[in-house]
Amino acid sequence: MERQEYFYYFENGGWNSEFATSIEEARQKAEERWAHLDSLTPAPKTFKPVKGNEAHYRSLLNMFY
């Protein structure tokens, strides 16, 4: 399976992304990545692949510029 990028939001605001072979794997990796921080809890229903949602992803990236 090919890895792709998935973006997601945190329960308390903010967003990030994970590379994974499936949305389920992306959720699991994100939960493990942020488990040590109570303030960064990934919202499971917000995970979306970047592919097919490029305009939305670009608008999120524009927040950094």
C-alpha positions in Angstrom: 0.0 0.0 0.0 1.1 3.5 -0.7 1.6 6.0 2.1 -0.2 9.3 1.8 -0.6 12.3 4.0 -3.7 12.8 6.2 -4.5 16.1 8.0 -6.5 16.4 11.1 -7.6 18.8 13.8 -7.1 18.7 17.6 -10.0 18.8 20.0 -8.8 22.1 21.5 -7.9 23.7 18.2 -5.0 23.5 15.8 -4.1 20.9 13.2 -1.3 18.6 12.0 -0.8 15.8 9.6 0.5 12.2 9.5 1.8 10.0 6.7 0.2 6.6 6.7 -1.1 3.8 4.5 -4.7 4.2 5.8 -6.8 6.7 7.7 -7.0 4.2 10.6 -3.2 4.0 10.7 -3.0 7.8 10.6 -5.4 8.0 13.6 -3.4 5.5 15.6 0.0 7.2 14.8 -1.4 10.6 15.8 -2.9 9.3 19.0 0.5 7.8 19.9 2.4 10.9 18.8 0.5 13.2 21.1 -0.4 10.8 24.0 1.9 12.6 26.4 0.2 15.9 26.0 -3.3 16.4 27.4 -3.9 19.6 25.4 -3.3 17.9 22.0 -5.9 15.3 21.5 -6.6 14.4 17.8 -10.3 14.5 16.9 -10.8 11.1 15.2 -13.6 12.3 12.8 -11.5 15.1 11.4 -8.9 13.0 9.5 -8.9 13.6 5.8 -6.5 12.7 3.0 -4.6 15.6 1.5 -5.2 14.1 -1.9 -8.6 15.3 -3.0 -8.6 18.1 -0.4 -5.7 20.1 -1.7 -7.4 23.5 -1.6 -8.4 23.0 2.1 -4.9 21.8 2.9 -3.3 24.8 1.2 -5.5 27.1 3.2 -4.3 25.5 6.4 -0.7 25.8 5.2 -1.2 29.5 4.5 -1.6 30.0 8.3 2.1 29.6 8.5 3.1 32.4 6.1 
